[in-house]
Amino acid sequence: MLNPREFATLMLVKDAAEHAELDRADLETLLERQLVKLEKLASGHQHPCITESGYFLLNAVTQLH
């Protein structure tokens, strides 16, 4: 289960264009759980993006409300 900060980080990865404010520890947890992946950009930098599993989790939570 994700803690509130990790869940908020997942939502930020999904919605934010700029990811500089992401907490590294929370991002690492999401990477380990395969809810987020790092995509390599043409510039050589890595950009976090949500995985299919991450979308599934967010959709499941929104269905509860």
N, C-alpha and C positions, 0 to 999 in steps of 0.2 A: 504494500500500500504506500502511496505517496503522502508525504507530509504536505501541509498547506503551501510552504515555500516552493517545494518541488512542483506541485500542481500549478502554482502561479507561473513558475518558470516555463513549464510546458505551454501554458496559454500565451506567454510572451513570445516563445519561439514560433508559435503558430501565427500570431497576429502582428508582431513587430518587424519593421523593416530593418531597424538598427538593433544589434544584439550586444552592444558594448556593456550594457548594464546588467547582464546576466551573471548570477552567482556561479562561479566555477564549480563549486562542490555540488550544487544542485544540478548543474548541467552534466557533470560526471555521472551522477546517479541515473539521470534520464538516458544517457548513452549506454550505461551498463544494462539497463532494463529494456533497451532497444526501442525506446519511445521517441528518441531523437537520433539523428545521424549527422555526421559532419560531411558537408558537400564541398569539394574542392573547386574554387573559382578559377577563372582564367588567370587572375592576378597571382595565384598561388596561395592565397589566403583560404582558410576554411570557414564555412558558414553553416551554423546549425540549422537543420530543418526537421520538421516533424515527420515521423514515419507513419506507415499505415496503422500500426499498433497504437501510436500516439493519437491519431485521429479517432480510432475506435474507442479508446478510453475516454477522450473528451466527449464524444457523441453519447456514450453510455451514461456519463455523469449528467449531461444536459437532459437526457430522457427521464432522469429521476426527479427533475424539478418541474 
